[in-house]
Amino acid sequence: MALMLARRAAKVALYMAISLLTGRILGSPEEWLSHGCVSRLGHIIYGPGEIGADNFYDLYFYISVITIFTVTTFIYILLTNAISKIRKS
């Protein structure tokens, strides 16, 4: 039971570490996401004329979180598959 709990805690810690590294490497979403793309997406979600500065920066945040967790999940799956293949051989 304790071994299973320790493995789960290690997996969570690994995912969090990968997430933190991914977020630091990607940096601010204003740097890697174009202003026009976010503006168009804001018009789709909030409607024309309804996107203000608060909604605009909220949208940057949501896009950043979704991107970071998608990339983190992809890296985590690749890493765990590689570790399991190394352990089997």
Beta strands, then each sheet from edge to edge (+ up, - down):
end
